[in-house]
Amino acid sequence: MESERDLVLWTSTNIRVTAFIMDETVIRIGSQHFWLWICIESVRNFVLGIYFPEERNILVAEKFDRILIKKYGKHSVYTEGGTWYP
């Protein structure tokens, strides 16, 4: 599941986070499919993190959540309700 190709990008630092809004979509790069996961801050709409794993499942969602918590602390998480979210 976890590979060296997994990529996490950060665009925001030192901001007050009220909650995480997370979503994902599949993207195609050449002949490969990757999942673009994004997390934004709910009030100011700052991008908190972007994650590019090759899979979409609860383990990937939990890993991205742990990375966000380590950087921004624990917050409520809002999603569209997919079963792969913790």
Secondary structure, 3 states (H helix, E strand, C coil): CCCCCCCEECCCCCCCCCCEEEEEEEEEECCEEEEEEEEEECCCCCEEEEECCCCCCHHHHHHHHHHHHHHHCCCCEECCCCCCCC
